């Protein structure tokens, strides 16, 4: 029983780190421009297919495919910002919600026509790693390590580079940032691009370990919303911690009850956090 518990905790933590990376893209966009991106799920799915196609069609390893996915995700995010977000960024929240939801439907419609809804998987293995009584799939451990490295790079970017300081300045007060010469429009486009790239990379990491369809992103989008509420909207590091919590829940629950209870408990937690601590477990008190 103890071995099973340790294995479930380990697996849940590894998956949770990747969940946290996916949610980080969502919370970064919200924190900088106060926009909830409802195209988040399809972008995660595109990241899955990006790694899959780079592996099956271009012969790149999934790890190299992730670099390509990150670059294309950044470009896609900038295009989405320019086409669908920029004009409604100062409008009521419903406008940005409807705009990003339209992008959601466009991506799903086009991608379904191209790829259908058949399951795919990236047939790539890194073996297993045995740590005492625990056996860890190499792909999951690698995905978690990459997610942590990307998180560290994001932290260094935001707090140790000039463009990152611009992002934080615009997030704090866009008007004041513009008055001191910060090009807020370009910073917003870059931020949306980074958030999109994070979601796409997370999708690629998930594809290394689990089968997927073009509709799979929807489930991870819902998990991302739970995570950002746990970690606090606009808090990227909180998103990572929230992802780990959610992963641990997913790892532990099947040990004690049917796996079908997992989404129920996740959304009960979602509602409880909204009621008891709406700023999130790691958000600052209002």
N, C-alpha and C positions, 0 to 999 in steps of 0.2 A: 504493500500500500504506500509506504514512504517513497519507494523508488518511483512508483507511478506518479505520486504527487510532485516529486522533484522534476521528473521529466515533463509533466504538464506545466509546471511553473516556468521551467526553462524555455519550453516551446512558446508559451504565452508571452514571455518577455521579449523573445526574439521577434515574434510577429508584431508585438505592440510597438516596438521601436519603428518598424516600417509604417504602421498605422500613424504614428506620431509625425513622421515625415510627410505623409499624405495630408494630414490635417494642418501641418505647418504652412503649406501653400495657401490654404483657405483662410487661416487666421492672419497671415501676413497681409493679404489683400484687404481684408476687413480693417486691420489695424492702421493701414496707411491711408485708405480712401473711403472707409466706412461703407464698403460695398460687399454684399454677400453674393458670392459667385456660384450661381446654380448650374454653371457649366462644368463644375469641378469633377463630377462623376465621369462624364464622357472623356474629359482630358486624361483622367487616370486610365481609362480603357484604351485611349490612343497610345499612352505610354506602354501599355501591355503589348499592343500590336506593333509598336515601334521596335521593341526588343525582339519580338517574334519574327518580324520580317527581316530585320538586320541579321538575325541568326540563320534563318532558313533561305533567304534570297541573296543576301550579300556575303554570307559566310563569316560574319563577324561573331566573335564570342559575345555572350550577353553583357559582359563587363564593358567591352568596347561599344556595344550597342547602346548602353546607358549614356555614354558621352554624346552620341549622336542624338539620342532622345532628348537629352537636356538642352542641346543647342536648338533643336527644332521646336521644343516646348517653349523656349524663351521667345523665339520668333512668332510662334502661334499666339502667345499671350499678348505680345505687342500689337499684333493684328487685331485680336479680339478687343483689346482696349480701344484702339483707334476707331474700329467699326461700330462697336456696340456699347462702350462704357463712357467714353470721353464726353459725349453730348448729354448724358443723363447723370453725370457724377454728382452734380449739385441739385438734382431734382429730388422729389420725394422718394423714399426707399422703394416704393412699389415700382417705380419706373426702372430702376436698376435691376430689381428682381425679375421683372418681365423681360427686360433686355437680355440678361444672361440666361434666362430660361429659354428664350428663343434660340440663342446660340446652342444651348443644350440639345434642343430638338433638331436643329440643323445638323449638328455633328452626328447624332444618333441616326438620323434619317439617311445621310450620305454614307456613313460607315456601315450601316446595316445592308444597304444596297450593294456595297462593295464586298463586304466580308461575310454576309449572312449572320445568323445567330448561332452558328455551330461552335462547339467548344474547340479551343486550341490549347496546346501546351508547348512549352519550350523544353525539348528533350535534351536537357543539359544537366550533368551531375558533377558535383565536386566531392563525391564520396560521403563518408560519415566521419565524425570526430567523437571518440569515446572519452568521456571525462568521468572517471569512476563508474558509478552505476548508470550514468546518463549517456545516451547515444544521440548526438545532435547531427541532423543533416547539414552537410557542408554548404549547400546553397542558402539555407536559412541563416546560418551563422554569418556567411559572407554578406547577405542582404542586410542583416542588422548592423554589421560593421560599416558597410557603405553608408547606410542611413545615418549612423552616428558621425561619420566623417563629413557628410554633407551638412549636417546640423552644425558641426564645429566650423565649417567654412562659412556658413550663413552668419554665425555669431561673429566671426572675425570680420566679415564683410560689413556688417551693420555697425560694429563698434571700433574697428581699427582702420577703416578706409574713408576717404572723403566722400565718395558716392554713398556709402552706407550712412554716414552722418547726415547727408542730404535727405536720405529716405526717412530717418528718424525725425529730422526737422520738419519735413512736410507732414509726417504723421502727427506731430504735436500741434502744429499750427501752420496750415498751408498758406494763409494770407501773409503772416509774418515772414515765412520762408521766402515767399515771392518778393517781399519788400527789400530783403537783404541780398537779392540777386540770384537766389536758387531757382533754376529752371523747373518749376513744379510740374509742368505738363510732361516733360521728359522723364522726370523722376517717377511720376505716377505710371507712365507707360513701362518704365524699367521694372518697377515694383510688381506690376501685374504680370510682366514677363517672367520674373523670378518666381512668383507664386505658381504660375502655370508650369514652369520647368520643374519645380519641386513635386507637384502633383504627378507629372508625367514620369519622373524618375521613380517615384514611389510605385506607380503602376508597373513600371519595368521590373522593379525588385519583386513585386508580388507575382508577376508572370514567371519568374525564375523558379518559384516554389509551388504554384497552384495553377490548375486549369482555369480558363477564362473565356468569356464571349465579349462581344462589343457592349453588351448590357451589364457586364459585371461591375462597371464603375459605379452604378447606382447604389449598390450595397455599401461600397467603400465611401461614397459620398455621405450616406447616412451615418456611418461610423465616424466620419470626420466631424460631422456636426456635434455628435455626442462628445467627441474628444475636445473640440474647441470650447464647449460649454464647461467641461471638466477643468480644462487648463486656463480658461479665461480668454474671451475674445480679444484678439490683437496681441497675444502673448506667445511667440513662437516656441520658447523654451517650455512654457506651460503645456503647449500642444504635445511636445515630446513626452513629458511626464504623464499627461492624460492618456496618450497612446499606450504607454507601458501599463497603466492601470487597466485600461480596457483589454489589452492583451492578456494580462493576468486573470481577469475575469473569464475571458474565453477559454483560458487554459484550465482554470480550476473548476468551473461549473460542470463540465462533462464528467469529472471524477465523481461527483456526488449526485447528479441528476441528469435527465435526458438533455442532449445537446440542443433540442428544440426550445429549451428555456433560456438559452443564451440571449437572443435578441430581446426577449421579454424583459430580462433583468437589465440589459443595457439601457432600454428606453425608460424603465422605471427609474434607474439612476439619473438619466437625462432630466426627467421631470422633477425629481427630488432636488437636484442641484439648482435648477431654475427657481424652485420655490424657496429653498433654504439659503442658498448662496449664489445669487444670479451672476456675480462677478467671477465665478469659478473658484476652484480650490486654490489656485495659485495666482489669482488676480488680486489687484490691490483693492482694499475696501473703499467704497464710495463715501 
